[in-house]
Amino acid sequence: MPDLFIVFARWWKFILGISLLAATIAFVVSQFSPKEYLSEATALPANSMVADKGRIFNNNIEALYSDIGTADELDRLEGTAVLDTLYIAASDSFNLAAHYNLPESGESGFKAARKLKKNSKIARSAFGELKVKVWDEDRNMAAAVANFLMQRLGSIHQHLQNENSQSVLSRMQEDYTRLQQQYRSVGDSIPRMQRADAEMMGASKSVILNQLTQYEAMIAQYRLAIQTNPPVLLVVEHARAGLWADKPRTFQNVAFTLFAALALTFLMSLYMESRKGHY
């Protein structure tokens, strides 16, 4: 086993020289790297039960649920944030291809979306909040894009949340129209029937009328639920333009480079000592 202090005493000039050179290069590169500003928007998940139409029309149910959901509500939101759709919409809205100085082509918008995806992060925090972070050389652009991504993400899921109610409403309206036609048909045929048959058809007409009344009530409820479509995300803090650059982090870069260089050069010194046959 080699004596580490002896190895360092023999190779200290090499170890410190290479390490300081690497740290100097890291410092220079950090100084000349473009400064990027961080903007961050924060939101809490809304309780998915808020969208239930039963909660709107039942005060007892309404009291059972909080407007704020749990961190588990963020699973599907984080899943959507992995898709390119969100970033393509931001690229088109802010003309990011020109902002990133990308050459004009049929794929420039998609390339800008991919770069935005690389320069942003959408994830939950340790406190169960959704954080949308965007880095950009333009501090105002970073804030605008972060707010857009948060709003767009909420809008997508708010629309999806309403899709089921709209589908049910459409089907109920079709059935309601069918029942109306059936009701008119029964009403028109009663005068031409004998008394017994007329009584049976009259009872059938009453049943259909009762169904129509129930359908009218349910259709009104679903229409109100669609109109009062609650948000999926409750924005706690909108993104603001950063006052200081977040990247590059000069101190961290230099410290990491110096530590890595010290470790690597020391290992190289041990290897060269072993090759010399000292150990």
C-alpha positions as CSV (number, residue, x, y, z in Angstrom):
1,M,0.0,0.0,0.0
2,P,1.6,3.3,-1.1
3,D,2.1,6.1,1.4
4,L,-0.3,8.8,0.1
5,F,1.5,11.6,1.7
6,I,4.8,10.6,0.1
7,V,3.1,10.4,-3.3
8,F,1.6,13.8,-2.8
9,A,5.0,15.3,-1.7
10,R,6.6,14.0,-4.9
11,W,3.8,15.0,-7.3
12,W,2.3,18.1,-5.6
13,K,3.4,20.5,-8.3
14,F,1.8,18.3,-11.0
15,I,-1.4,17.9,-8.9
16,L,-1.8,21.5,-8.0
17,G,-0.7,22.8,-11.3
18,I,-3.2,20.8,-13.4
19,S,-6.0,21.4,-10.8
20,L,-5.5,25.1,-10.8
21,L,-5.3,25.2,-14.5
22,A,-8.6,23.3,-14.8
23,A,-10.2,25.6,-12.2
24,T,-9.0,28.7,-14.1
25,I,-10.4,27.3,-17.4
26,A,-13.7,26.6,-15.7
27,F,-13.8,30.1,-14.3
28,V,-13.1,31.7,-17.7
29,V,-15.6,29.6,-19.4
30,S,-18.2,30.5,-16.8
31,Q,-17.5,34.2,-17.2
32,F,-17.9,34.1,-21.0
33,S,-21.0,31.8,-21.0
34,P,-24.3,33.5,-21.7
35,K,-26.2,34.5,-18.6
36,E,-29.5,32.8,-18.1
37,Y,-32.3,34.1,-15.8
38,L,-34.6,31.8,-13.9
39,S,-38.4,32.5,-13.6
40,E,-40.6,30.2,-11.6
41,A,-44.4,29.9,-11.4
42,T,-46.0,28.0,-8.6
43,A,-49.5,26.4,-8.4
44,L,-51.4,24.0,-6.1
45,P,-53.5,21.2,-7.6
46,A,-57.3,21.6,-7.4
47,N,-59.3,18.7,-6.0
48,S,-60.6,16.6,-8.9
49,M,-63.8,16.1,-6.9
50,V,-64.6,19.8,-7.4
51,A,-65.6,19.0,-11.0
52,D,-68.2,16.5,-9.9
53,K,-71.6,17.9,-10.7
54,G,-73.0,16.2,-7.6
55,R,-70.9,18.6,-5.5
56,I,-72.5,21.6,-7.2
57,F,-76.1,20.6,-6.4
58,N,-75.6,19.0,-3.0
59,N,-74.5,21.2,-0.1
60,N,-73.7,18.2,2.1
61,I,-71.3,16.8,-0.5
62,E,-69.7,20.2,-1.1
63,A,-68.8,20.5,2.5
64,L,-66.9,17.2,2.4
65,Y,-64.2,18.2,-0.1
66,S,-61.6,20.9,0.0
67,D,-60.9,23.0,-3.1
68,I,-57.2,22.0,-2.8
69,G,-56.2,18.5,-3.9
70,T,-53.4,16.3,-2.9
71,A,-50.0,15.9,-4.4
72,D,-51.2,12.8,-6.2
73,E,-53.4,15.0,-8.4
74,L,-50.1,16.2,-10.0
75,D,-49.3,12.8,-11.6
76,R,-51.2,13.4,-14.8
77,L,-50.0,17.0,-15.0
78,E,-46.4,15.9,-14.9
79,G,-47.1,13.2,-17.5
80,T,-48.5,15.9,-19.9
81,A,-45.4,18.0,-19.2
82,V,-43.2,15.3,-20.8
83,L,-45.0,15.7,-24.1
84,D,-43.9,18.1,-26.8
85,T,-47.4,19.6,-27.3
86,L,-47.0,22.0,-24.5
87,Y,-43.7,23.4,-25.7
88,I,-44.8,23.6,-29.4
89,A,-47.7,25.8,-28.3
90,A,-45.3,28.1,-26.4
91,S,-42.9,28.1,-29.4
92,D,-45.6,29.2,-31.7
93,S,-47.1,31.8,-29.3
94,F,-43.7,33.5,-28.6
95,N,-42.0,32.9,-31.9
96,L,-39.2,31.2,-30.1
97,A,-37.4,30.1,-33.3
98,A,-36.5,33.8,-33.9
99,H,-35.8,34.4,-30.2
100,Y,-33.3,31.5,-30.2
101,N,-31.8,32.7,-33.5
102,L,-32.6,29.4,-35.3
103,P,-32.4,29.4,-39.1
104,E,-35.8,29.4,-40.8
105,S,-37.0,26.1,-41.9
106,G,-40.0,23.8,-41.7
107,E,-38.7,22.4,-38.4
108,S,-37.5,25.6,-36.8
109,G,-40.6,25.8,-34.6
110,F,-40.2,22.2,-33.4
111,K,-36.4,22.8,-32.8
112,A,-37.3,25.8,-30.7
113,A,-39.8,23.7,-28.7
114,R,-37.2,21.1,-28.0
115,K,-34.8,23.8,-26.8
116,L,-37.4,25.3,-24.6
117,K,-38.1,21.8,-23.2
118,K,-34.4,21.5,-22.4
119,N,-34.3,24.9,-20.8
120,S,-37.4,24.3,-18.6
121,K,-38.5,22.0,-15.8
122,I,-42.0,21.1,-14.7
123,A,-42.2,19.1,-11.5
124,R,-43.7,18.9,-8.1
125,S,-41.9,20.3,-5.0
126,A,-41.4,18.6,-1.7
127,F,-44.4,20.6,-0.4
128,G,-46.8,19.2,-3.1
129,E,-46.8,22.2,-5.3
130,L,-46.3,22.3,-9.1
131,K,-43.3,24.3,-10.1
132,V,-42.7,25.5,-13.6
133,K,-39.2,26.8,-14.1
134,V,-37.8,28.4,-17.3
135,W,-34.3,29.6,-18.0
136,D,-33.7,32.2,-20.7
137,E,-31.1,34.9,-21.6
138,D,-34.0,37.4,-21.6
139,R,-35.4,37.7,-18.1
140,N,-38.8,39.0,-19.3
141,M,-39.2,36.2,-21.8
142,A,-38.4,33.6,-19.1
143,A,-41.2,34.9,-16.9
144,A,-43.7,35.2,-19.8
145,V,-43.0,31.6,-21.0
146,A,-43.2,30.2,-17.5
147,N,-46.6,31.7,-16.9
148,F,-47.8,30.6,-20.3
149,L,-46.7,27.0,-19.7
150,M,-48.5,27.0,-16.3
151,Q,-51.7,28.4,-17.9
152,R,-51.6,26.1,-20.9
153,L,-51.0,23.0,-18.8
154,G,-54.0,23.9,-16.6
155,S,-56.2,24.7,-19.7
156,I,-55.4,21.3,-21.3
157,H,-56.5,19.4,-18.3
158,Q,-59.5,21.6,-17.7
159,H,-60.7,20.9,-21.2
160,L,-60.1,17.2,-20.7
161,Q,-62.0,17.4,-17.4
162,N,-65.0,18.8,-19.3
163,E,-64.9,16.3,-22.2
164,N,-66.8,13.6,-20.3
165,S,-69.6,15.9,-19.2
166,Q,-69.9,17.2,-22.7
167,S,-70.1,13.7,-24.1
168,V,-72.8,12.7,-21.6
169,L,-74.7,15.9,-22.3
170,S,-74.7,15.2,-26.0
171,R,-76.0,11.7,-25.5
172,M,-78.7,12.9,-23.1
173,Q,-79.9,15.5,-25.6
174,E,-80.2,12.9,-28.3
175,D,-82.3,10.7,-26.0
176,Y,-84.4,13.7,-25.0
177,T,-85.2,14.4,-28.6
178,R,-86.1,10.8,-29.2
179,L,-88.4,10.8,-26.2
180,Q,-90.1,14.0,-27.4
181,Q,-90.8,12.4,-30.8
182,Q,-92.1,9.2,-29.0
183,Y,-94.3,11.4,-26.8
184,R,-95.9,13.2,-29.8
185,S,-96.4,9.9,-31.6
186,V,-98.2,8.4,-28.7
187,G,-100.3,11.5,-28.2
188,D,-101.3,11.5,-31.9
189,S,-102.3,7.9,-31.9
190,I,-104.5,7.9,-28.7
191,P,-107.6,9.5,-30.4
192,R,-107.8,6.7,-33.0
193,M,-107.6,3.9,-30.4
194,Q,-110.3,2.0,-28.5
195,R,-110.8,2.9,-24.9
196,A,-108.7,0.1,-23.3
197,D,-105.8,0.7,-25.7
198,A,-106.1,4.4,-25.2
199,E,-105.9,4.0,-21.4
200,M,-102.7,1.9,-21.8
201,M,-101.2,4.5,-24.2
202,G,-102.2,7.3,-21.8
203,A,-100.3,5.5,-19.1
204,S,-97.3,5.1,-21.4
205,K,-97.5,8.8,-22.3
206,S,-97.4,9.7,-18.6
207,V,-94.2,7.5,-18.1
208,I,-92.6,9.2,-21.1
209,L,-93.5,12.6,-19.8
210,N,-92.0,11.8,-16.4
211,Q,-88.8,10.7,-18.2
212,L,-88.7,13.9,-20.2
213,T,-89.0,15.9,-16.9
214,Q,-86.1,13.9,-15.4
215,Y,-84.0,14.4,-18.6
216,E,-84.7,18.2,-18.5
217,A,-83.4,18.4,-14.9
218,M,-80.3,16.3,-15.7
219,I,-79.5,18.3,-18.9
220,A,-79.7,21.5,-16.9
221,Q,-77.4,20.2,-14.3
222,Y,-74.8,19.0,-16.9
223,R,-75.0,22.3,-18.7
224,L,-74.3,24.2,-15.4
225,A,-71.4,21.8,-14.6
226,I,-69.9,22.5,-18.0
227,Q,-70.3,26.3,-17.6
228,T,-68.8,26.2,-14.2
229,N,-65.9,24.1,-15.2
230,P,-63.5,24.6,-12.2
231,P,-59.7,25.1,-12.8
232,V,-57.3,22.2,-12.4
233,L,-54.5,24.4,-11.1
234,L,-54.7,27.1,-8.4
235,V,-51.9,29.5,-9.2
236,V,-50.1,30.6,-6.0
237,E,-47.4,32.8,-7.5
238,H,-47.0,33.9,-11.1
239,A,-43.5,33.9,-12.5
240,R,-41.5,37.2,-12.3
241,A,-38.5,38.4,-14.2
242,G,-35.3,37.4,-12.3
243,L,-33.1,40.1,-10.9
244,W,-29.9,38.1,-11.0
245,A,-28.6,35.5,-13.4
246,D,-29.1,31.9,-12.3
247,K,-26.7,30.4,-14.7
248,P,-23.8,29.9,-15.0
249,R,-23.1,29.2,-11.4
250,T,-19.4,30.2,-11.4
251,F,-18.6,29.2,-7.8
252,Q,-20.1,25.8,-8.0
253,N,-18.5,25.1,-11.4
254,V,-15.1,26.1,-10.3
255,A,-15.4,24.2,-7.0
256,F,-16.5,21.0,-8.7
257,T,-13.9,21.3,-11.4
258,L,-11.1,21.8,-8.8
259,F,-12.2,18.9,-6.7
260,A,-12.5,16.6,-9.8
261,A,-9.1,17.7,-11.1
262,L,-7.5,17.1,-7.7
263,A,-8.9,13.6,-7.5
264,L,-8.0,12.7,-11.0
265,T,-4.5,14.1,-10.9
266,F,-3.8,12.3,-7.6
267,L,-5.0,9.0,-9.1
268,M,-2.7,9.7,-12.1
269,S,0.2,10.2,-9.7
270,L,-0.5,6.9,-7.9
271,Y,-0.6,5.2,-11.3
272,M,2.7,6.7,-12.4
273,E,4.3,5.8,-9.1
274,S,3.3,2.2,-9.5
275,R,4.6,2.2,-13.1
276,K,8.0,3.4,-11.8
277,G,8.1,0.3,-9.5
278,H,8.2,2.3,-6.2
279,Y,5.4,0.2,-4.8
